[in-house]
Amino acid sequence: MALLLALETSSSVCSVALFKGDQLLGASELLIEKSHSSHITVMVSQLLENCGFELKQLEAVAISGGPGSYTGLRIGSSTAKGFCYALDIPLIEVSTLHGLAAQVVSTIPNTEVYLFCPMLDARRMEVYTCLLTDQLQEVEAIAPVVLTEETFKNKLTDQPVMFFGNGASKFKPLVAANNNALFVEGISPSAKTIGQLAVGKYEKQLFEDVAYYEPFYLKDVYITRGNKSAN
């Protein structure tokens, strides 16, 4: 059974988890804003020590690949790639949104009845989202969506949809009258579900090219340059 390290840095939550095969050995999580770069390697080191392993024993690293915070994803991917380069082990990517959905799917009965809609806040009335079955098959692909009363209207007519993630609260008032719109609170990105999904990818050898891997930023980053007076 492979020793797999999972990293989640796509949001304000920074978490790491360690798996031996499909068994979760331990996890650590920080909710401190803008702490990822200064804490993630320390968290990994402490987790490995607490679980009785050394860094050189890792056999794969899994990363939450986005969408999400540009800075967070960049920090997570560079950390994961650094481990993979140094140890010559494979890199596994798991969609951040699929990871969110997996948390909800694992906690409710009769999952086949529902569609699952993770939503990550993308500022104003925009979210990063998709629609998934209980098998995490995409009914609607991952995309940035501006929320209105018409969003997912056709799907909500056909069957119940569960909405969750830190962007879902913006959508709730728009569909308050629709009984098929269900909301689950308290779901945030976690390295534990990233690792759980990565175990299956490891067994199928679904690895990323470490040299060329980039996270799924989804939208371009806009940089505003300050005005400088000419001398």
Sine and cosine of phi, psi and omega as CSV:
sin_phi,cos_phi,sin_psi,cos_psi,sin_omega,cos_omega
0.00,0.00,0.77,-0.64,-0.10,-1.00
-0.97,0.25,0.58,-0.82,0.12,-0.99
-1.00,-0.02,0.91,-0.41,-0.15,-0.99
-0.85,-0.52,0.75,-0.67,0.07,-1.00
-0.98,-0.22,0.75,-0.66,0.03,-1.00
-0.90,-0.43,0.67,-0.75,0.00,-1.00
-0.83,-0.55,0.67,-0.74,0.06,-1.00
-0.75,-0.66,0.92,-0.39,-0.04,-1.00
-0.69,-0.72,0.34,0.94,-0.13,-0.99
-0.98,0.19,-0.18,0.98,-0.04,-1.00
-0.68,-0.73,-0.27,-0.96,0.05,-1.00
-0.93,0.36,-0.29,0.96,0.06,-1.00
-0.99,0.12,0.79,-0.62,0.10,-0.99
-0.92,-0.40,0.88,-0.47,-0.03,-1.00
-0.65,-0.76,0.46,-0.89,0.05,-1.00
-0.72,-0.69,0.50,-0.87,0.00,-1.00
-0.56,-0.83,0.50,-0.86,-0.02,-1.00
-0.84,-0.54,0.76,-0.65,-0.02,-1.00
-0.83,-0.55,0.59,-0.81,0.23,-0.97
-0.90,-0.43,0.97,-0.24,-0.21,-0.98
0.89,0.45,-0.73,-0.68,0.01,-1.00
-1.00,-0.07,0.17,0.98,0.00,-1.00
-1.00,-0.05,0.84,-0.54,0.09,-1.00
-0.97,0.26,0.87,-0.49,0.00,-1.00
-1.00,-0.01,-0.55,0.84,-0.02,-1.00
-0.01,-1.00,0.29,-0.96,0.00,-1.00
-0.45,-0.89,0.41,-0.91,0.03,-1.00
-0.62,-0.78,0.58,-0.81,-0.10,-0.99
-0.60,-0.80,0.65,-0.76,0.08,-1.00
-0.82,-0.57,0.66,-0.75,0.00,-1.00
-0.93,-0.38,0.40,0.92,-0.03,-1.00
-1.00,0.02,0.82,-0.58,-0.01,-1.00
-0.87,0.49,0.65,-0.76,0.11,-0.99
0.82,0.57,0.63,0.78,-0.02,-1.00
-0.95,-0.33,-0.07,1.00,-0.18,-0.98
-0.84,0.54,-0.76,0.65,-0.13,-0.99
-0.90,0.43,-0.56,0.83,-0.06,-1.00
-1.00,0.01,-0.24,0.97,-0.12,-0.99
-0.90,-0.44,-0.40,0.92,-0.22,-0.98
-0.90,0.44,-0.68,0.73,-0.01,-1.00
-0.94,0.35,-0.55,0.84,0.07,-1.00
-0.91,0.41,-0.67,0.74,0.02,-1.00
-0.88,0.47,-0.66,0.75,0.03,-1.00
-0.89,0.45,-0.72,0.69,-0.02,-1.00
-0.88,0.48,-0.70,0.72,-0.01,-1.00
-0.92,0.38,-0.62,0.78,0.01,-1.00
-0.90,0.44,-0.73,0.69,0.02,-1.00
-0.87,0.49,-0.70,0.72,0.01,-1.00
-0.89,0.46,-0.70,0.72,-0.02,-1.00
-0.90,0.44,-0.50,0.86,-0.02,-1.00
-1.00,-0.04,-0.04,1.00,0.08,-1.00
0.99,0.11,0.47,0.88,0.01,-1.00
-0.81,-0.59,0.25,-0.97,0.10,-1.00
-0.92,-0.40,0.38,-0.92,-0.04,-1.00
-0.83,0.56,-0.63,0.78,-0.07,-1.00
-0.92,0.40,-0.22,0.98,0.00,-1.00
-1.00,0.06,-0.17,0.98,0.03,-1.00
-0.87,0.49,0.61,-0.79,0.00,-1.00
-0.90,-0.43,-0.16,0.99,0.07,-1.00
-0.20,-0.98,0.42,-0.91,0.10,-1.00
-0.81,-0.58,0.75,-0.67,0.04,-1.00
-0.94,-0.34,0.62,-0.78,-0.04,-1.00
-0.77,-0.63,0.66,-0.75,0.17,-0.99
-0.95,0.30,0.91,-0.42,-0.23,-0.97
-1.00,-0.04,0.04,1.00,-0.01,-1.00
0.97,-0.24,0.07,-1.00,0.08,1.00
-0.95,0.30,0.13,-0.99,0.00,-1.00
0.35,-0.94,-0.42,-0.91,-0.01,-1.00
-0.89,0.45,0.80,-0.61,0.00,-1.00
-0.86,0.51,-0.76,0.65,-0.03,-1.00
-0.90,0.43,-0.70,0.71,0.01,-1.00
-0.88,0.48,-0.71,0.71,0.01,-1.00
-0.90,0.44,-0.62,0.78,0.00,-1.00
-0.91,0.42,-0.68,0.74,0.02,-1.00
-0.90,0.43,-0.72,0.70,-0.01,-1.00
-0.89,0.46,-0.70,0.72,-0.04,-1.00
-0.93,0.37,-0.64,0.77,0.01,-1.00
-0.92,0.39,-0.60,0.80,0.05,-1.00
-0.91,0.42,-0.74,0.68,-0.01,-1.00
-0.89,0.46,-0.70,0.71,0.00,-1.00
-0.90,0.44,-0.59,0.81,0.04,-1.00
-0.89,0.47,-0.70,0.72,0.06,-1.00
-0.88,0.47,-0.70,0.71,-0.06,-1.00
-0.91,0.42,-0.66,0.75,0.06,-1.00
-0.88,0.47,-0.76,0.65,-0.10,-1.00
-0.91,0.42,-0.60,0.80,-0.10,-1.00
-0.98,-0.18,-0.14,0.99,-0.04,-1.00
0.83,0.55,0.80,0.60,0.01,-1.00
-0.81,-0.58,0.33,-0.94,-0.08,-1.00
-0.96,0.26,0.44,-0.90,0.07,-1.00
-0.95,-0.32,0.72,-0.69,-0.01,-1.00
-0.85,-0.52,0.75,-0.66,0.06,-1.00
-0.97,-0.25,0.67,-0.74,0.12,-0.99
-0.80,-0.60,0.73,-0.68,0.03,-1.00
-0.87,0.50,0.73,-0.69,0.06,-1.00
-0.85,0.52,-0.66,0.75,-0.03,-1.00
-0.93,0.36,-0.61,0.79,0.06,-1.00
-0.90,0.43,-0.60,0.80,0.05,-1.00
-0.89,0.46,-0.66,0.75,0.06,-1.00
-0.88,0.47,-0.72,0.69,-0.03,-1.00
-0.89,0.46,-0.61,0.79,-0.01,-1.00
-0.87,0.49,-0.55,0.83,0.04,-1.00
-0.89,0.46,-0.69,0.72,-0.04,-1.00
-0.95,0.31,-0.70,0.71,-0.02,-1.00
-0.84,0.54,-0.59,0.81,-0.08,-1.00
-0.97,0.25,-0.13,0.99,-0.13,-0.99
-0.91,-0.42,-0.01,1.00,-0.06,-1.00
-0.81,-0.59,0.45,-0.89,0.07,-1.00
-1.00,0.09,0.23,-0.97,0.10,-1.00
0.77,0.64,0.75,0.66,-0.09,-1.00
-0.90,0.44,-0.41,0.91,-0.04,-1.00
-0.91,0.40,-0.27,0.96,-0.02,-1.00
-0.96,0.30,-0.45,0.89,-0.20,-0.98
-0.95,-0.31,0.34,-0.94,0.37,-0.93
-0.98,-0.22,0.41,-0.91,-0.07,-1.00
-0.85,-0.53,0.76,-0.65,-0.12,-0.99
-0.78,-0.62,1.00,-0.02,0.12,-0.99
-0.95,0.31,0.61,-0.79,0.02,-1.00
-0.71,-0.70,0.85,-0.53,0.10,-0.99
-0.96,-0.29,0.74,-0.67,-0.05,-1.00
-0.88,0.47,0.79,-0.62,0.05,-1.00
-0.85,-0.52,0.43,0.90,0.06,-1.00
0.98,0.19,0.42,-0.91,-0.10,-1.00
0.76,0.65,-0.75,-0.67,0.00,-1.00
-0.98,-0.20,0.41,0.91,-0.02,-1.00
-0.96,-0.26,0.58,-0.81,0.08,-1.00
-0.69,-0.73,0.38,-0.93,0.24,-0.97
-1.00,-0.05,0.80,-0.60,-0.13,-0.99
-0.43,-0.90,0.08,-1.00,0.12,-0.99
-0.24,-0.97,0.13,-0.99,0.11,-0.99
-0.88,-0.48,0.75,-0.66,-0.08,-1.00
-0.78,-0.63,0.50,-0.87,0.20,-0.98
-0.99,0.16,0.05,-1.00,0.03,-1.00
-0.94,0.33,-0.18,0.98,0.10,-1.00
-0.99,-0.10,0.17,0.98,0.00,-1.00
0.89,0.46,0.51,0.86,0.15,-0.99
-1.00,0.05,0.72,-0.70,-0.08,-1.00
-0.98,0.19,0.90,-0.45,0.14,-0.99
-0.99,0.14,-0.62,0.78,0.16,-0.99
-0.77,-0.64,0.75,-0.66,-0.14,-0.99
-0.93,0.36,0.34,-0.94,0.04,-1.00
-0.89,0.46,0.76,-0.65,-0.05,-1.00
-0.31,-0.95,0.37,-0.93,0.19,-0.98
-0.98,0.20,0.75,-0.66,-0.08,-1.00
-0.76,-0.65,0.75,-0.66,0.14,-0.99
-1.00,0.06,0.85,-0.52,-0.13,-0.99
-0.98,0.20,0.76,-0.65,0.12,-0.99
-0.65,-0.76,0.02,-1.00,0.05,-1.00
-0.91,0.41,-0.31,0.95,-0.02,-1.00
-1.00,0.00,-0.19,0.98,-0.05,-1.00
-0.87,0.49,0.80,-0.60,0.01,-1.00
0.84,0.54,0.40,0.91,-0.06,-1.00
-0.87,0.50,-0.69,0.73,-0.02,-1.00
-0.90,0.44,-0.66,0.75,0.00,-1.00
-0.92,0.38,-0.62,0.79,-0.01,-1.00
-0.94,0.34,-0.31,0.95,0.09,-1.00
-0.97,0.25,-0.52,0.85,-0.13,-0.99
-1.00,0.05,-0.61,0.79,-0.10,-0.99
-0.31,-0.95,0.26,-0.97,0.02,-1.00
-0.94,0.34,0.61,-0.79,0.01,-1.00
-0.82,-0.57,0.74,-0.67,0.05,-1.00
-0.99,-0.12,0.80,-0.59,0.00,-1.00
-0.93,-0.36,0.63,-0.78,-0.05,-1.00
-0.29,-0.96,0.16,-0.99,-0.08,-1.00
0.98,-0.20,0.21,-0.98,-0.13,-0.99
-0.96,0.28,-0.04,1.00,0.09,-1.00
-0.98,-0.19,-0.17,0.99,-0.11,-0.99
-0.93,0.36,-0.50,0.87,-0.04,-1.00
-0.89,0.46,-0.44,0.90,0.03,-1.00
-0.95,0.31,-0.44,0.90,-0.05,-1.00
-1.00,0.06,-0.44,0.90,-0.12,-0.99
-0.82,0.57,-0.72,0.70,0.00,-1.00
-0.91,0.42,-0.42,0.91,-0.05,-1.00
-0.97,0.25,-0.37,0.93,-0.05,-1.00
-0.81,-0.59,0.44,0.90,-0.08,-1.00
-0.86,0.52,-0.49,0.87,-0.05,-1.00
-1.00,0.06,-0.09,1.00,-0.06,-1.00
-1.00,-0.09,0.90,-0.43,-0.04,-1.00
-0.94,0.35,-0.28,0.96,0.03,-1.00
-0.99,0.12,-0.17,0.99,0.02,-1.00
-1.00,-0.02,0.94,-0.34,-0.05,-1.00
-0.91,-0.42,0.64,-0.77,-0.08,-1.00
-0.84,-0.54,0.72,-0.69,0.01,-1.00
-0.92,-0.39,0.83,-0.56,-0.04,-1.00
-1.00,-0.01,0.34,-0.94,0.18,-0.98
0.97,0.24,0.37,0.93,0.02,-1.00
-0.98,-0.20,0.88,-0.47,0.02,-1.00
-0.72,-0.70,0.37,-0.93,-0.03,-1.00
-0.83,0.56,0.64,-0.77,-0.05,-1.00
-0.60,-0.80,0.69,-0.73,0.06,-1.00
-0.90,0.43,-0.38,0.92,-0.01,-1.00
-0.90,0.43,-0.71,0.71,0.02,-1.00
-0.97,0.24,-0.50,0.87,0.11,-0.99
-0.87,0.50,-0.70,0.72,0.02,-1.00
-0.91,0.41,-0.65,0.76,0.02,-1.00
-0.86,0.51,-0.69,0.72,0.00,-1.00
-0.96,0.30,-0.50,0.87,-0.02,-1.00
-0.94,0.33,-0.47,0.88,0.01,-1.00
-0.85,0.52,-0.69,0.72,0.03,-1.00
-0.90,0.44,-0.63,0.78,0.03,-1.00
-0.92,0.39,-0.59,0.81,0.03,-1.00
-0.89,0.46,-0.69,0.73,-0.02,-1.00
-0.90,0.44,-0.51,0.86,0.03,-1.00
-1.00,-0.03,0.00,1.00,-0.02,-1.00
0.84,0.55,0.71,0.71,0.06,-1.00
-1.00,-0.05,0.99,0.10,-0.13,-0.99
-0.95,-0.30,0.39,-0.92,0.08,-1.00
-1.00,-0.05,0.38,-0.93,0.13,-0.99
-0.98,0.17,0.95,-0.32,-0.11,-0.99
-0.86,0.51,-0.60,0.80,-0.06,-1.00
-0.91,0.41,-0.58,0.82,-0.14,-0.99
-0.92,-0.39,0.03,1.00,-0.06,-1.00
-0.91,0.42,0.70,-0.72,0.14,-0.99
-0.71,-0.70,0.59,-0.80,0.05,-1.00
-0.91,0.42,0.25,-0.97,0.01,-1.00
-1.00,0.02,0.99,0.11,-0.06,-1.00
-0.93,0.36,-0.48,0.88,0.06,-1.00
0.97,0.23,-0.68,0.73,0.04,-1.00
-0.80,-0.60,0.50,-0.87,0.05,-1.00
-0.91,0.41,0.48,-0.88,0.06,-1.00
-1.00,-0.03,0.78,-0.62,-0.01,-1.00
-0.99,-0.15,0.82,-0.57,-0.02,-1.00
-0.92,-0.39,0.82,-0.57,0.03,-1.00
-0.98,-0.17,0.83,-0.56,0.00,-1.00
-1.00,0.01,0.66,-0.75,0.05,-1.00
-0.95,0.31,0.48,-0.88,0.03,-1.00
-0.98,0.21,0.74,-0.67,0.05,-1.00
-0.85,-0.52,0.77,-0.64,0.03,-1.00
-0.98,0.22,0.65,-0.76,0.00,-1.00
-0.96,0.27,0.61,-0.79,0.03,-1.00
-1.00,-0.05,0.00,0.00,0.00,0.00
